[in-house]
Amino acid sequence: MTCLLIFPVNLEAGPSVNKRFVYYVYWSGIKAGEAVLNYTSTPEGTTISTHATSAPIITFFYPVDDISESTLYPDGYPKKFIVKVRKGRHKRDKVTYFEKKTEGKPQKVIYNNILDDSVEEFFFDRQVYDPLSAFYEMTKWDLKAGQSTFIDIFDSGKLWNTEVKILGKERVEVPAGKFDTIVVRPMLKSEGIFAKTGDITIWATDDERKLPVLLKSKAIIGHFSAELVEGQ
């Protein structure tokens, strides 16, 4: 059981909007837990959050309670990124603050590892994103099959120029229905919000939303998948 890596829905600026999507997470065909994706968009900005929890039978052996939240400025750039992970005995608790990138000045990023009680400052000459805001940004891009795109993701005190491969298009069926999708594979180098256990493939709706409806990944033992069950 691990936290869901997602392509956030492209929400329009304007009046307040709230959206909620539920995914079932399976490990080698066994239901391992549930992940909930929430969006709140107001004229002041957007908040994207994920909350993954393990099913009762899994919790007995390996409890999971993972929260990730990205707060964005009104223009869609990241402002604050929070991660709280509880996987068995493994814990992460960190927050990253992003100052707005202005012309001619470096972008300041402050990383606080709460468990270590450490704070670091970084400066970059280009716009950087957290894992959630990065995929929100890519919903705005024209993704073409057979091509790759790159985006700078700051995570856990390091900057990664991350390649995202666009593999093609496919029609898939999940509990929420049938969808025409575009298939993407982010070549993650950091732990991000999805523990690196192998290749991750995402089926996102082939429209302006790019809503993730199916996700598959290898695990140390077996494999994981996440399927969209319901959403507003």
N, C-alpha and C positions, 0 to 999 in steps of 0.2 A: 504494500500500500504506500503510495506516495502522492505528493501534491500535484494538482493538475496544472499543466502548462497550457496556456490558452491564447487564442487570438481574440482580444476584446472586440466587442461590437462597436462600430463607428457611430457614436451618438452625435446628433446635431446640437449645436449651441442654441440656447433659447430657454423656454420655460423648463421647469424641473422635470426630469425624466428618471424613473426608477425601473430597472429590469432585473429579473432573477432567473437563473438557469440552473437546473439540477442534473448532475451526471452520476451514473452508477460506475464504480470502479471495480474491475475484475482482475484477479490474479490467477492465471492459468485456468480460466473458466469458472472460478469460484468468486462469488461476490465478496470483495474485500472491504468495501466501504462506499462512501458517498462524498461527492464534491459539489459545493454550491458556489456559483459565480454571481456576484452582484455588481450592478452599475448604478451609480447615482450621478446625474448630470444637472448642474445648475448654471446660471450665468457666471457664477464665481469660479467654476471649474468642475472637474469630473473626478469621482473616486471609483476605482476598480478594486474589488476584493475577491479573494478566493478562500474557502474554508473547507478543508478535507478532514474527514474523520473516519476511523476504522469501524467496520461492522463488529457487533458484539463478540462473535466467535474469534475474530482476529484480535480484538482488544485484549482478550484474555491472555494471549501470548505476546502480542506486539502492539501496544496501544499507539495510535496515531492521532494527533490533533494539530494540524498545520494551518496557519493563517498568514496570508500575504495581502498587503494593501498598498496601492499606489495612488497618491493624490496628485492631480495634474493642474497646472495653470489653465486658464481659459483657452489659451492657444494650443493646448495639448501636450506641452512639454512637462517633464516630471518636476514635482516640487518636493515630495517626500515619499519614501518607500520603507515599509515596515515588514519584517519577517519574524514570525514566532513559530518555531518548529518543535514538535515533541514527537519523536519516533523512538519508541522503546526508551532506552537510556540516553539516546542522543538528543541534544537540545541546541537550538540556535535562537538568539534573540538580538536583533540588530535593527538599526534605523539609519537611513541615508537621507541627507538633505541636499537638494539641488538648487543653487542660485540660478537665476535666469541668465542665459548666455546673451551678452550684448556685443554689438559690433566693435571690433578692435580690442576687446578685453577677454581674458580667459574665463572659462566657466569654473566657478568654485563649487566643490562637492565635499561635504562633511560626512564622514563615515563613523558611526558609533557602534562598536561591539559591546553591547550591554553586559553580557556575561563576563567579558574580560575587563570591563570598566575602562575601555580604551577609546580614544577619539583621534582620528586622523583627518587632515585636510589635503585635498588634491586640487590641481588646477589643470584644465584641459583647453586646448586651442580650438576645439570643435564641440558640437552639441553631443552629449552623451545621455543615455537612457538607463533606467532600471529594467529588469526583465519584463515586467508587466507593461510599462509604458512603451517599451520597444515594439512589442507586438501590436499595441494599439496604433502606433505610428505606421506600422506596415499595412494596416487595413486601408490606409489612404493611398497605397502604392498600386500601380498597375502590374500585377504579378502575371508573368507569362510563362507557360509551360516550357521546360527545357532550359530555363535561365536560372541564374543565382543573383541574390541581392545581399548586400552587407549592411550591418548597422552596428554602432558602437554601444556595447552594453557594459555598464559599471556594476560590478557585483562583488561583495565581500572584500572590498579594498583593492580590486584589480579591474583593469579595463580590457575588454575583449572585443576585437573586431570580428563579429560573428557572421558567418555565412549562412544564408537560408536558401536551400535548394528548392526550386519549384519543379516537382516531378511530373505533374500532368493533371488531368481532370478525370473524375470518376463519379458515378452515381452510387450512393450508398443508402442502406436502410438501417435505422436505429430505432429504439422504442419511440422516439418523438416523431418518426415519420421517414419519408424518403427525401433525399436531398441531392442536388447536383453540387459537387464539391470540387475544389482545387486542392491538390495534395502537395503538402510542403514538408520539408525536413530541415529543422534548424540544427546546425552543427554546433551544439553548445559545448563550450570549453569550461564554463564555470558551473558551480553547483546549481545556481539559480533557484527557481521555485520547484524544480523537478530534479531530484537527485540523479546524477549521471550514472545510469546503469547500462546504457546502450543506445542504439539509434532510436530517435523519437520521430514518429510520423504523424502528421495531423491532417485530417480531412476537414476543411473549412468551407462554408457555403460559398459558392461561386457567384457572389454578388457584392454589393458595397459594404455589407456588414462583416463578411468573412467570419461568421460565427462558427466556432469549432463544434462539430457534431460527433466526431470520432477521433480517438487518439490511441496509438499503439506504441509500446516500447518493450524492449527486452529487459529482463531483470537478472539478478545474479543467479536465481533459480526460476525457470519458467519465463513468463511474460505478463505484462500489464496491458489493460485496455480500459478506456473510459468512453461511455456512450451517453449522448444526450437523451434525457428522459422527459423533461418538460421545461418550458420556458414561457415567459410573457411576450 
